[in-house]
Amino acid sequence: MSALVKSSLARKWVMALSGLFLVIFLTQHFVINITSVIAPDTFNEWSHFMGYNPLVQFVLQPILLGGLIVHFIMGIVLEIRNNRARPIKYVDFRGNENSTWVSRNMIITGLVVLAFLGLHMYDFWAHEIAYKFIYAEPESPTRYYAETVHKFEPIWRVVLYVLSFVLLAMHLWHGFNSSFQSMGVKSVKRGDGLKKFCYAWSVAIPAGFIFIALYHHFVGLQ
């Protein structure tokens, strides 16, 4: 096997593993956030733990940021290399008969999701950093629920969150399955239970985040 092929396979593996790592993070993030709807006290407790635990702050958080950067950089690299490998467009292109819109535009949905993550980090991560290190406010273990409800008061922010999670679902619809395929998991290629799970998860988790945003907007206004 040539060095070029090995390099290509390595890039696909890095893309797949970093994507699966982010899937795990997204699941954990959802589990914490959904408690803001069903158990606000638990949400405050877990959020305070995540915000002040040294292991989370100084070990897991940098690892997450690194995984995010690697995934998106590798996605751009693969997109550029794939385009260079096909300088001439297919003559007989029939849209969804050859591939889905999502699979052909993963870079677009990925970049939109990345832009959304910037807004999300500004809303929550940057606020947390300012609260703890710039303004040096005292610990307040019960502040997180009220702050979350306050963030979802403006309708424009809710609309952006909803649209972003719809695009995230589209990105995951193709990407989650592709991660396993890149690693040679045959059950995904055959359409067995793992593939069905990937599709179900890709819809359920973003839909859950949409529900959280809508819930806090409409219930919080009452």
C-alpha positions as CSV (number, residue, x, y, z in Angstrom):
1,M,0.0,0.0,0.0
2,S,1.4,3.3,-1.0
3,A,2.2,6.1,1.5
4,L,-0.5,8.2,-0.1
5,V,-3.2,5.6,0.6
6,K,-1.9,5.1,4.1
7,S,-2.0,8.9,4.7
8,S,-5.6,9.0,3.3
9,L,-6.7,6.2,5.6
10,A,-5.0,7.9,8.5
11,R,-6.9,11.2,7.8
12,K,-10.2,9.3,7.6
13,W,-9.5,7.5,10.9
14,V,-8.6,10.8,12.6
15,M,-11.8,12.4,11.2
16,A,-13.9,9.4,12.4
17,L,-12.4,9.1,15.8
18,S,-12.6,12.9,16.5
19,G,-16.2,12.9,15.3
20,L,-17.2,10.0,17.6
21,F,-15.5,11.8,20.5
22,L,-17.6,14.8,19.8
23,V,-20.7,12.6,19.7
24,I,-19.9,11.4,23.2
25,F,-19.5,15.0,24.4
26,L,-22.8,16.0,22.8
27,T,-24.6,13.2,24.5
28,Q,-23.1,14.1,27.9
29,H,-23.9,17.8,27.2
30,F,-27.6,16.9,26.4
31,V,-27.9,14.7,29.6
32,I,-26.9,17.7,31.7
33,N,-29.0,20.2,29.8
34,I,-32.2,18.2,29.8
35,T,-32.2,18.3,33.6
36,S,-32.8,22.1,33.3
37,V,-36.3,21.1,32.2
38,I,-37.1,18.1,34.5
39,A,-35.0,18.9,37.6
40,P,-33.6,22.4,37.9
41,D,-31.9,21.7,41.2
42,T,-30.0,18.8,39.6
43,F,-29.1,21.1,36.7
44,N,-27.6,23.6,39.1
45,E,-25.7,21.0,40.9
46,W,-24.2,19.4,37.8
47,S,-23.5,22.7,36.1
48,H,-21.6,23.9,39.2
49,F,-19.6,20.7,39.3
50,M,-18.7,21.1,35.6
51,G,-17.8,24.7,36.1
52,Y,-15.5,24.3,39.1
53,N,-14.1,20.8,39.0
54,P,-10.3,21.1,38.2
55,L,-10.3,17.9,36.2
56,V,-13.1,19.1,34.0
57,Q,-11.7,22.7,33.6
58,F,-8.1,22.0,33.1
59,V,-7.9,18.5,31.5
60,L,-11.2,17.6,29.9
61,Q,-12.1,21.0,28.5
62,P,-8.8,21.5,26.6
63,I,-9.1,17.9,25.3
64,L,-12.6,18.8,24.0
65,L,-11.4,22.0,22.4
66,G,-8.5,20.1,20.8
67,G,-10.9,17.4,19.4
68,L,-13.2,20.1,18.0
69,I,-10.3,21.8,16.2
70,V,-8.9,18.6,14.8
71,H,-12.3,17.5,13.5
72,F,-13.0,20.7,11.7
73,I,-9.5,21.1,10.3
74,M,-9.5,17.5,9.1
75,G,-12.9,18.0,7.5
76,I,-11.7,21.0,5.5
77,V,-8.5,19.1,4.5
78,L,-10.5,16.1,3.3
79,E,-12.9,18.3,1.4
80,I,-10.0,20.1,-0.4
81,R,-8.3,16.9,-1.3
82,N,-11.5,15.3,-2.5
83,N,-12.1,18.3,-4.8
84,R,-8.6,18.1,-6.2
85,A,-9.0,14.4,-6.9
86,R,-12.1,15.2,-8.9
87,P,-11.2,18.4,-10.9
88,I,-13.8,17.6,-13.6
89,K,-17.4,17.3,-12.4
90,Y,-19.3,14.2,-13.2
91,V,-20.9,14.5,-16.6
92,D,-23.9,12.4,-15.6
93,F,-24.8,14.0,-12.3
94,R,-28.3,13.3,-11.1
95,G,-28.3,14.8,-7.6
96,N,-29.8,12.5,-5.0
97,E,-29.7,9.5,-7.3
98,N,-25.9,9.5,-6.8
99,S,-25.6,11.0,-3.3
100,T,-27.7,12.9,-0.8
101,W,-27.6,16.7,-0.5
102,V,-26.2,16.3,3.1
103,S,-23.3,14.0,2.0
104,R,-22.4,16.5,-0.7
105,N,-22.5,19.5,1.6
106,M,-21.0,18.3,4.8
107,I,-18.5,21.1,4.8
108,I,-21.3,23.7,4.6
109,T,-23.3,22.2,7.5
110,G,-20.1,21.7,9.4
111,L,-19.1,25.4,9.0
112,V,-22.5,26.6,10.0
113,V,-22.4,24.4,13.1
114,L,-19.0,25.8,13.9
115,A,-20.4,29.3,13.7
116,F,-23.1,28.3,16.0
117,L,-20.6,26.9,18.5
118,G,-19.0,30.3,18.5
119,L,-22.3,31.9,19.6
120,H,-22.9,29.1,22.1
121,M,-19.4,29.6,23.7
122,Y,-20.0,33.4,23.8
123,D,-23.3,32.8,25.5
124,F,-22.2,30.3,28.2
125,W,-18.4,29.6,28.2
126,A,-17.3,33.2,27.9
127,H,-19.9,34.3,30.5
128,E,-18.6,31.6,32.9
129,I,-14.9,32.7,32.4
130,A,-15.8,36.4,33.0
131,Y,-17.9,35.5,36.1
132,K,-15.1,33.5,37.7
133,F,-11.8,35.1,36.5
134,I,-12.6,38.7,35.3
135,Y,-15.2,39.8,37.8
136,A,-14.1,37.3,40.4
137,E,-17.7,36.8,41.6
138,P,-18.2,34.4,44.5
139,E,-19.4,30.8,43.8
140,S,-23.2,30.6,43.5
141,P,-24.3,27.0,43.0
142,T,-27.9,27.9,42.3
143,R,-27.4,30.6,39.6
144,Y,-27.2,28.3,36.5
145,Y,-30.9,27.6,35.9
146,A,-31.9,31.3,36.1
147,E,-29.0,32.3,33.8
148,T,-30.0,29.6,31.2
149,V,-33.7,30.8,31.2
150,H,-32.5,34.4,30.8
151,K,-30.3,33.5,27.7
152,F,-33.4,32.0,25.9
153,E,-35.6,35.0,26.4
154,P,-34.8,36.7,23.0
155,I,-36.7,35.0,20.2
156,W,-33.8,35.7,17.8
157,R,-31.5,33.6,19.9
158,V,-34.0,30.7,20.0
159,V,-34.5,30.9,16.2
160,L,-30.7,30.6,15.7
161,Y,-30.4,27.7,18.1
162,V,-33.3,25.9,16.4
163,L,-31.9,26.4,12.9
164,S,-28.4,25.4,14.0
165,F,-29.6,22.2,15.6
166,V,-31.5,21.3,12.5
167,L,-28.3,21.7,10.5
168,L,-26.4,19.7,13.2
169,A,-28.9,16.9,12.8
170,M,-28.3,16.9,9.0
171,H,-24.6,16.9,9.6
172,L,-24.8,14.0,12.0
173,W,-27.2,12.0,9.8
174,H,-24.4,11.4,7.4
175,G,-21.4,11.9,9.6
176,F,-22.3,9.5,12.5
177,N,-22.7,6.6,10.1
178,S,-19.7,7.6,8.0
179,S,-17.4,7.5,11.1
180,F,-18.1,3.8,11.6
181,Q,-17.8,3.1,7.9
182,S,-14.4,4.8,7.8
183,M,-13.3,2.4,10.5
184,G,-14.6,-0.7,8.6
185,V,-17.6,-1.5,10.8
186,K,-19.5,-3.8,8.4
187,S,-22.8,-3.7,10.3
188,V,-23.3,0.0,9.4
189,K,-22.7,-0.8,5.7
190,R,-25.3,-3.6,5.8
191,G,-27.9,-1.4,7.4
192,D,-28.1,-3.4,10.7
193,G,-29.1,-2.1,14.1
194,L,-26.0,0.1,14.5
195,K,-26.9,2.1,11.4
196,K,-30.5,2.5,12.6
197,F,-29.2,3.7,16.0
198,C,-27.0,6.3,14.4
199,Y,-29.9,7.7,12.4
200,A,-32.2,7.7,15.5
201,W,-29.5,9.4,17.7
202,S,-28.8,12.0,15.0
203,V,-32.4,13.1,15.1
204,A,-33.2,12.6,18.8
205,I,-30.3,14.5,20.4
206,P,-30.6,17.7,18.2
207,A,-34.4,17.6,18.6
208,G,-33.9,17.4,22.4
209,F,-31.7,20.5,22.3
210,I,-34.4,22.3,20.3
211,F,-37.0,21.3,22.8
212,I,-34.8,22.7,25.6
213,A,-34.5,26.1,23.9
214,L,-38.2,26.3,23.1
215,Y,-39.2,25.2,26.6
216,H,-37.0,27.9,28.3
217,H,-38.2,30.6,25.9
218,F,-42.0,30.0,26.3
219,V,-42.0,28.8,29.9
220,G,-39.5,31.3,31.0
221,L,-41.6,34.2,29.7
222,Q,-44.5,33.1,31.9
